[in-house]
Amino acid sequence: MYKRLTFVIMLAVLFISGVSGKTIRITPQWYPQAQFAGLYIAEKKGFFKDMGVDVQIVHPSGTESSLDMLRDGKTDIAMSQLIDALTNYDSGFELLNILQTSERNSVLIVTREPLDSIQQLSGKRVGHWKSGFSEGAFIMNAELGLNLRWIPYNSDVSIFLSGVLDATLTMIYNEYDQILMSGVELTEKNVFPLSDYIVDAQEDGFYTTPEFYNNNIDDVWKCVTAIKEAWEWARIKSHRKEAVEIVMSMLKDFNLRSNITHQRYMLDKILENQETKDGVVPYMVDPVRFNELVSLMRRYGFIFNEVDYNDMVITLEK
């Protein structure tokens, strides 16, 4: 009798709170930083709770990517760049894009010496991230025939500042700012956006498996809605200070070093990169650029099969 009464009470609490009772695990691509502010805001400001869904944010380790965790059943929804998702999809790991938070590509090639043309970088030493996310630059190298000498590095730009590299890949919201904060003066002849040379490949999106999606459509929709609402909350300039404070609290929890100035810069740039040139935030993968990217990846052997947009991208409306 007691067990039955306890079960009835638990059901009543779940009904009143509107929470389904299932915990959804969501994994960003990396350790805490303002790149993932929308996810942290959705948790800290109660956007997930307001939608009636219980979410646990699970960060990846240094040796396991977010998509590895999704494949191994260690998370339910994973953030990833579109290029990485396509590579995994082509290898047989079926994925569904349920939300695209990046609209524009953010990779910049930064050179030590000013150049009149990117062709002058031919044969030079260029840093790329050990953790991945460099495939777009590899495709550009093949497309332009630059024969770049790739040198892997961590997110720390000290190897570039030391003079070991002739150039390095940076994200406009992260390493590029680190270089500027170090006192290096850069002009337009030092900065070459990747999107000027290949398709403007979209980056951050949220992915899940078809099985999880089909079994949890309502909860997935709730998560997507909460994350979008959190990003729109952060878009309000009067909320930016609190948004950065939320990010800094996450960094503190992970004993990671950063500063408010850099995280505020990162947040502002991430929000800019979510918008089209007209200031609209589509929150979806662009089918035209998707197909162009698939074509480029196939041409240079990064994937081998055709990928149909409608097989991989879900537009959640309700």
SEKETI-975474 format. One line per field, with one value per residue (C-alpha): x, y negated, z negated; residue in one letter. Coordinates in steps of 0.2 Angstrom, whole numbers, always signed. Last residue first. Layout:
<pts>
u [X / ...]
v [Y / ...]
w [Z / ...]
resn [A / ...]
</pts>
This chain:
<pts>
u [+25 / +39 / +55 / +65 / +74 / +90 / +99 / +88 / +81 / +98 / +102 / +120 / +130 / +143 / +162 / +166 / +182 / +189 / +192 / +177 / +166 / +169 / +166 / +150 / +144 / +148 / +139 / +124 / +123 / +126 / +110 / +100 / +104 / +104 / +92 / +91 / +86 / +93 / +89 / +100 / +100 / +118 / +112 / +113 / +120 / +138 / +134 / +128 / +144 / +154 / +145 / +148 / +166 / +169 / +160 / +171 / +187 / +182 / +176 / +192 / +198 / +205 / +196 / +193 / +178 / +166 / +175 / +172 / +153 / +152 / +161 / +148 / +134 / +142 / +144 / +125 / +122 / +132 / +124 / +106 / +105 / +110 / +95 / +103 / +106 / +87 / +86 / +99 / +89 / +73 / +82 / +89 / +72 / +63 / +76 / +75 / +56 / +56 / +67 / +56 / +41 / +50 / +57 / +56 / +58 / +72 / +82 / +81 / +85 / +101 / +104 / +112 / +113 / +122 / +138 / +146 / +139 / +150 / +152 / +157 / +176 / +188 / +181 / +172 / +189 / +192 / +210 / +217 / +235 / +232 / +217 / +228 / +234 / +243 / +249 / +247 / +243 / +224 / +224 / +231 / +218 / +204 / +209 / +210 / +192 / +177 / +185 / +190 / +208 / +219 / +237 / +250 / +269 / +271 / +286 / +286 / +283 / +266 / +259 / +265 / +257 / +240 / +233 / +218 / +230 / +241 / +244 / +256 / +250 / +262 / +252 / +252 / +242 / +233 / +218 / +204 / +216 / +220 / +202 / +197 / +210 / +204 / +186 / +192 / +200 / +187 / +198 / +205 / +223 / +218 / +228 / +243 / +250 / +268 / +271 / +270 / +259 / +255 / +258 / +243 / +233 / +236 / +244 / +251 / +255 / +267 / +262 / +247 / +229 / +218 / +200 / +187 / +170 / +158 / +141 / +123 / +128 / +114 / +107 / +94 / +88 / +102 / +99 / +113 / +116 / +133 / +138 / +155 / +146 / +136 / +152 / +160 / +144 / +143 / +161 / +157 / +141 / +150 / +145 / +133 / +127 / +110 / +107 / +123 / +134 / +126 / +143 / +138 / +133 / +149 / +159 / +149 / +153 / +172 / +182 / +200 / +199 / +183 / +166 / +154 / +138 / +123 / +109 / +91 / +74 / +60 / +44 / +47 / +48 / +62 / +72 / +71 / +75 / +88 / +102 / +98 / +93 / +107 / +120 / +115 / +113 / +131 / +139 / +152 / +153 / +165 / +164 / +174 / +171 / +158 / +143 / +134 / +116 / +108 / +89 / +83 / +66 / +53 / +42 / +42 / +25 / +28 / +10 / +10 / +27 / +22 / +6 / +15 / +27 / +12 / +4 / +20 / +22 / +4 / +8 / +23 / +14 / +0]
v [-114 / -115 / -105 / -105 / -89 / -88 / -71 / -62 / -78 / -85 / -69 / -63 / -57 / -45 / -45 / -58 / -68 / -62 / -78 / -79 / -71 / -84 / -98 / -90 / -88 / -106 / -113 / -102 / -109 / -127 / -125 / -117 / -130 / -121 / -129 / -141 / -155 / -170 / -185 / -201 / -204 / -197 / -181 / -179 / -166 / -172 / -188 / -179 / -169 / -185 / -194 / -178 / -177 / -195 / -193 / -178 / -187 / -202 / -191 / -182 / -164 / -150 / -133 / -125 / -116 / -124 / -140 / -139 / -136 / -151 / -161 / -156 / -161 / -178 / -180 / -178 / -190 / -204 / -200 / -202 / -221 / -217 / -206 / -192 / -182 / -180 / -175 / -161 / -155 / -154 / -144 / -132 / -130 / -127 / -113 / -105 / -105 / -98 / -84 / -80 / -79 / -68 / -56 / -38 / -44 / -56 / -43 / -30 / -43 / -48 / -65 / -81 / -99 / -112 / -122 / -126 / -132 / -131 / -147 / -137 / -139 / -153 / -168 / -157 / -153 / -171 / -177 / -189 / -196 / -207 / -214 / -221 / -213 / -220 / -208 / -214 / -197 / -202 / -202 / -185 / -179 / -187 / -177 / -161 / -163 / -171 / -173 / -155 / -153 / -143 / -148 / -156 / -156 / -145 / -143 / -162 / -161 / -169 / -155 / -142 / -153 / -152 / -140 / -130 / -115 / -113 / -102 / -108 / -107 / -111 / -119 / -112 / -127 / -118 / -130 / -117 / -105 / -118 / -124 / -106 / -105 / -122 / -115 / -99 / -109 / -106 / -93 / -92 / -94 / -111 / -117 / -128 / -133 / -130 / -137 / -128 / -141 / -156 / -168 / -160 / -169 / -185 / -202 / -195 / -203 / -193 / -182 / -175 / -173 / -160 / -164 / -151 / -158 / -151 / -158 / -152 / -143 / -138 / -124 / -113 / -95 / -88 / -70 / -57 / -40 / -33 / -24 / -32 / -45 / -51 / -53 / -64 / -74 / -77 / -83 / -95 / -101 / -106 / -96 / -98 / -81 / -75 / -59 / -56 / -42 / -30 / -26 / -35 / -50 / -50 / -49 / -63 / -74 / -70 / -59 / -61 / -78 / -73 / -78 / -89 / -82 / -95 / -86 / -91 / -88 / -94 / -103 / -118 / -130 / -118 / -119 / -138 / -138 / -152 / -141 / -127 / -137 / -149 / -135 / -129 / -146 / -150 / -136 / -147 / -157 / -143 / -127 / -112 / -106 / -100 / -102 / -87 / -86 / -72 / -71 / -66 / -57 / -62 / -71 / -88 / -97 / -102 / -97 / -81 / -76 / -79 / -69 / -54 / -54 / -55 / -40 / -30 / -34 / -28 / -12 / -9 / -12 / +0]
w [+167 / +179 / +179 / +195 / +197 / +207 / +211 / +223 / +231 / +235 / +245 / +243 / +258 / +253 / +252 / +239 / +236 / +253 / +261 / +273 / +260 / +247 / +260 / +266 / +248 / +245 / +260 / +255 / +237 / +245 / +255 / +241 / +228 / +211 / +199 / +184 / +196 / +186 / +196 / +196 / +215 / +217 / +209 / +190 / +179 / +183 / +174 / +159 / +158 / +160 / +146 / +135 / +139 / +135 / +118 / +115 / +119 / +108 / +93 / +92 / +94 / +84 / +82 / +65 / +72 / +60 / +62 / +81 / +78 / +67 / +80 / +93 / +81 / +78 / +97 / +99 / +84 / +93 / +110 / +103 / +107 / +125 / +129 / +139 / +123 / +122 / +140 / +136 / +122 / +132 / +145 / +132 / +124 / +141 / +146 / +129 / +130 / +148 / +142 / +128 / +139 / +152 / +139 / +147 / +165 / +160 / +150 / +164 / +178 / +168 / +161 / +167 / +162 / +174 / +174 / +190 / +207 / +222 / +231 / +247 / +252 / +254 / +245 / +232 / +225 / +220 / +223 / +210 / +211 / +226 / +218 / +204 / +188 / +174 / +161 / +143 / +135 / +134 / +153 / +154 / +141 / +151 / +166 / +155 / +149 / +158 / +175 / +174 / +179 / +191 / +190 / +201 / +203 / +188 / +176 / +173 / +154 / +156 / +167 / +154 / +140 / +148 / +135 / +143 / +145 / +160 / +175 / +189 / +207 / +221 / +234 / +252 / +258 / +272 / +271 / +269 / +259 / +246 / +246 / +242 / +228 / +221 / +220 / +212 / +197 / +184 / +176 / +158 / +163 / +171 / +186 / +187 / +204 / +210 / +228 / +244 / +253 / +241 / +255 / +264 / +250 / +258 / +254 / +238 / +222 / +211 / +196 / +205 / +198 / +207 / +201 / +197 / +192 / +205 / +205 / +199 / +183 / +171 / +182 / +173 / +175 / +187 / +187 / +187 / +195 / +191 / +207 / +211 / +222 / +207 / +197 / +210 / +212 / +194 / +193 / +208 / +199 / +183 / +168 / +153 / +146 / +140 / +131 / +122 / +117 / +129 / +138 / +154 / +145 / +134 / +150 / +157 / +143 / +145 / +134 / +129 / +120 / +111 / +117 / +107 / +100 / +98 / +89 / +95 / +87 / +99 / +94 / +106 / +91 / +84 / +100 / +100 / +81 / +81 / +77 / +89 / +104 / +100 / +100 / +117 / +125 / +119 / +128 / +138 / +122 / +115 / +106 / +112 / +129 / +142 / +131 / +124 / +120 / +109 / +108 / +91 / +92 / +78 / +91 / +81 / +81 / +63 / +58 / +68 / +61 / +44 / +46 / +53 / +38 / +26 / +35 / +34 / +15 / +13 / +22 / +12 / -5 / +0]
resn [K / E / L / T / I / V / M / D / N / Y / D / V / E / N / F / I / F / G / Y / R / R / M / L / S / V / L / E / N / F / R / V / P / D / V / M / Y / P / V / V / G / D / K / T / E / Q / N / E / L / I / K / D / L / M / Y / R / Q / H / T / I / N / S / R / L / N / F / D / K / L / M / S / M / V / I / E / V / A / E / K / R / H / S / K / I / R / A / W / E / W / A / E / K / I / A / T / V / C / K / W / V / D / D / I / N / N / N / Y / F / E / P / T / T / Y / F / G / D / E / Q / A / D / V / I / Y / D / S / L / P / F / V / N / K / E / T / L / E / V / G / S / M / L / I / Q / D / Y / E / N / Y / I / M / T / L / T / A / D / L / V / G / S / L / F / I / S / V / D / S / N / Y / P / I / W / R / L / N / L / G / L / E / A / N / M / I / F / A / G / E / S / F / G / S / K / W / H / G / V / R / K / G / S / L / Q / Q / I / S / D / L / P / E / R / T / V / I / L / V / S / N / R / E / S / T / Q / L / I / N / L / L / E / F / G / S / D / Y / N / T / L / A / D / I / L / Q / S / M / A / I / D / T / K / G / D / R / L / M / D / L / S / S / E / T / G / S / P / H / V / I / Q / V / D / V / G / M / D / K / F / F / G / K / K / E / A / I / Y / L / G / A / F / Q / A / Q / P / Y / W / Q / P / T / I / R / I / T / K / G / S / V / G / S / I / F / L / V / A / L / M / I / V / F / T / L / R / K / Y / M]
</pts>
